Amino acid sequence: MSTYHLVDPELQPFLSQLEHPALDAQVLPAMRAQRQAAALDNAARDDGLALSMTEHSIPGQDGAPPVRVMVIAPLAVKKGRMGILHIHGGGFLMGSPEQSLPLTRLTASRQDCVVVSVDYRLSPETRFPGPLEDCFTALAWMAQYAGELGVDPRHIGVMGDSAGAGLAAGLALLARDRGAPALAFQNLMYPMLDDRTVVETDPNPVTGEFIWTRESNRFGWQSYLGAEPGGEDICMYAAAARANYLGGLPPAWIGVGTLDLFLDENLEYARRLIRAGVPVALNVYPGGFHGFNGDPNADIARRARKDRQLSLSRFNPAQPGAL
C-alpha cells in the first residue's frame, strides 16, 4: 500500500525533493563521493557560529588502523563542559563527520559543549566489530583526554542518527560490559537496532516506504554483519535489540516517525529499557519518515530538533536543573 497520504502535509514538499536511489554495491562508491563532496562544499560556508574544529588521529586498538575524529568546540576556553561522542548515520555504508556538521556544529553552539565526531570505518569493506570498535576507541580517547578537551568526564554521552544511533546503542552496551568509560546519556534519533526487522514475517504495513526501505535495510545489515540478517548467532553489540539484559544503561532519548521503518523496533527497545529501569524519553512524530527532521521548514521537523536539544540540555552541567 502507498503511505504517502499519511506523510505530514508540511513534509511532502521536502520528501519530493529527496532522492530515493536503490542501494547496492555498484552505486555505493558514487553515492559516497557525491555526498562527501556536497558536505565539503557546505562546510566551506560560514554559518556564523563561534566554534573551533580540529582533527585528531587516534591509534587503533589491537592492530586496527588509526581512527579520525573531528572535535567541534566553542571558541571560548572553559573547563567542565558536557561532551558528546557523535556517530553519524548512513546505514553502516556511508557518512562522515563532515556530512554531520549541520547537526554537530549547531549542538556544540547551542549546548556550549564539546562534540567529538568519529569517522568510523564503513561497511562492507569493514564489517562488525570494526566500526563499533572504532567508536569505542574514540570514546575511550575522549574520556582519557577529557581535561584537555575541556570536558567533564562525568557528563559524556553518545549521540547518533539511524545506523549511527544503532552504533551508539551498541557502544552503550559495550561500555557497560567493559566497565568504562561511563556514559551519562544516549541520544538516539531513529536508531537502527534490530537485524531481525529484515526477516520479520508480519511487517508493519505503513513503515519503510520512503528513504530507508526494507531493501536498503537488508543491504545495510548484510554489509555490516557479513552474514544474512536474522540468524541466531548475531552478536548483541552489533544489533542492540538482541541484548537480553538492558539494565545498567544510561538514560535514553529516542525519536522516531510513525512511517519510519525502525518504528516498531524503536518502540520495543524503549519498552524494554523502561522495564529494565532505564530512564527513557520517547518522542514519536506522526507522519514522519526516515530523515524527516532534516526538513528546514516543517513544524514537525523543528519540533523534533527542539526535542532533541532539550533532551541534551537535561544532562548538560551548564544548564540549570541538569541531571
N, C-alpha and C positions, 0 to 999 in steps of 0.2 A: 504494500500500500504506500501511496505517497503521503508524506507527513508535512508537506510544505504549508498546508493550511494551519498547522499547529505552531509554526515559527512565529515568534513575536513580530507583529507587523513592523515595528521600528527596525528590526534586524533584517528584514527581507532585502532592502537595497544593498546592505553590506554583504549578505550572502550571495547576491547575484554578481558581485564583483570578485568573489573569491574563486580561485581555480580549484577544480576537483580532479586532478590527474590520477590515473590508475598507477599505483606504486608497484614497481618491480625492479629487479636488479639492473635492467637495461637503462631505465630512466633515472635511476638514483644519482649517478655522478653529476649529470647535468642539473638536476634539481638542487643538489648541494651547492654547486658552483654558483648558480643563479641567485639563490637565497643569500649566500655569503657576500656576493658582490653587491647586492642591494643593501645589505646590512652595513657594509663598509662605507658605501656612499652616504647612507643616512647618518652614520657615526661622524662623518666629516662636518656635519652641520651643527651649528651652535644652538644648543637647547636652552641656554641661559642659566643653567644650574651651576652653582659654585662647588664643583666636585673635582677630585683628582682621580686619575685612572692609571694604575701601574700593573705591569705584567710580571709574574714570577714563574720560575720553572722549579718544580718540586721533585726531588729524586723519587723515582718509583720504588715500590717495595718488591723484594724478592726477585730482582732482575727485570721488573717491568720498566717500560720507558718513562721518562720524566712526564710529569703532569703539569700542563699550563693552567694557570689561574689568572684571572683579572680581578684586581682589588679596586673597588669603587668606594670612595670615602669623601666626606665633607672636607673642604679645604682647611677649615679651622681645626687646628690640632686640639684634641681632647681625649682624655682617658675615660675608660669605663663605659664606652658605647655598647649598644646591642650589636651583635654580629650575626650575619645571615650567610649561610652557605647556599647559594642559588644553583640549582641544577636544571639546565634548560630542557625543553621538550624536543619532540621530533621523532617520536615512535621508535626510539633507540637507533634511528637510522640517520638523522640529520640534526642540524642545530649547532650553535656555538655561543660563547659568551657575547660576541658582537651582535648576534641576532636577538639577544635578550636585553640589550641596552635600554630600550624604552622603558622596560619594567624595572631593571636593576638600578638605573640612574634615578628614576623617579622615587623608588623606595629608599635609596640612600639619602636623598634630599629630604623627603617628607618625614622619614623616621629619624633623621640625624644619626644614621647608623653606618656601619661598615658592611658592605656586601662583597663576598668573595664568590666569583662566578667560575665554575670549574669546566674546563674543556676536556671532558672525559672522552675516551676512545669510543668510536661508533661501531655499530654492527652493520653488516655481517662480518666485517673484517676482524672485529674483536668481539667475541661472544662472552656471555656471563661465565665467570665473575669479573672479567677485566674491567668493564665500565663501572661497576659498583666499587671495585677496589680502588679505582682512580678517585672516585668520590670520597671514599674513606681516607685515602692519602691526603686529599685536600682538607678534609675536616680535621684530621689529626694535626696537620700543619697549622691550621687556623687556631686550634686550641693551644698548641705549643708556643706559638708566637703571638698570642693574644695581646700581651703587653705592648709589643712593638707595633701592632696594628691599632692600638687604642681601644681594644675590645675587653669587656668584662667577661671572663670565661664562664661565668655563671649564667650568662644571657646569650648563649649561642644557640641558634636554631637552624632548621633546614627549610627550604622553600623550593617548590618546583611546580612545573606545569606538565600535565599529560604523562609521557614516559619519564620526564624529569621528576614529576611528583611520585611516580611509582618507584623510581630510584631513591628518592628521599625517604619514602616509607620503608623500603628495604634497608636503607642506611640506618634508620632509626632502630630497626630490629638488630642490625649488626652491631651498632654501637652499644646497645643494651646488653647484648650477649657477650661482647668482648670486654665489657665493664668500663669503657671510656671510648671517646670523650662523651661527657654528659651533655645531653641536649635539653634545651628549655622548651622547645615547641616544634611542631610540624605544621607547615603552611602549604596545603596541597590543593592545587586547582585541577579539577577533573583528573585525578590520578589513574594511571594505567596499572592496575593492581593484580589482575587475575587472568592468566593464560587460558583458563577453562571457559571464559566467555567465547573463545573461538569455537568451541565444540559443543556449546550448550544445545540441548535438544528442544527447548521451548524458548526461543529468543524473544525478547521484548519487541513487539511489532512496531513500536513508534521510535525506536532508537537506532542510531547508526546510519541514517541515510546520507547525512551531509558531512563533508570534510574528512572525518576519520571513519571509514566504513568497515564493515566486517572483513572485507577482502584485504584492506590495508592492515587491519589488526592481525590477521593471520600472518601476513608477510613480516610485520614488525616482530611478533613473538617468535616466529621461526628463525628470523635473523639473529635475535638476541640469545635464544636458547640453544640454537644449533640442533634442534630436535623438534618434533611435532608437538605443538601445544596440547595440553590436556592430559599428558601422560601421568602415570602415578609417581614418578620419581623426580618431579620438578622441585627444586630447592625453594624453601620459603623466602630466602633472601633475594631470589630472582623475581618471585611473584608474592608480594607481601600477604595477599589474601590466603596463601597456603599455610601461613603460620597457625599452629594450633593454639598458641598462648599469646595473647596481646597485652597482658598485664605488664606494668613497669615501663610503658612507653610514655613519651612526653605528650602533653596536651596537643590536640589536633584541631585545625580548621580545615574543613573540606567544602569546596564549592563546585557545583556541577549543574548543568542544564538538563531539563527534562527530555530533550531529544538527543542527548549525548550517549554514544554507545556505552560509555562507562557508568551510566546512571545506576544500574542495578548493583554492580559490584561495589560502587562507592557507598550506596545506601547500606549494603550488607556489612561493609567494613566499618562504617560508622556505628552501626548497631552492635557489632562485636566489640569494638573499642569501648563503647559505653558499658556493656555487660562486664568488661574486664576492669572497670573502674578508671578508665582513662577519660579525662575531661574532653568533650568533643563539642565543637560548634559546627553545625551543618547548615549550609545555605543552598537551597535548591531553587533554580531560576526557571520559571515556566516559559516554555518556548525558546529556550537557549540550546544551541547546538554546540558541538566541539569547537572551541576557539571564539565563541560569541563575544567574550569580554574584550576582544580586540576592536570592536566597533567603536569609533570615536564619538558617535553621536547618540546612539540609542540609550534611553534611560536605564534599561535593564543592564546594559554593559557598564554604565557609570556606577550603578549600584553595586555590581559585582566587584569592581575595582575598589570602591569605597569600603565595602565589607572586608575585603582582604587586608586593606591598610589598617582598618580598625582592629582587626584580629591581631596584627603585628604589634599595634600600639599597646595591647594588653600585656605584652611581655617586654616592653621597652623601658628600661630603668629611667630613661629621660622623660617618660610620660607620667603624670600624676595618677596614682592608683594602679600602677603596673604590678603584675604578679611577681 
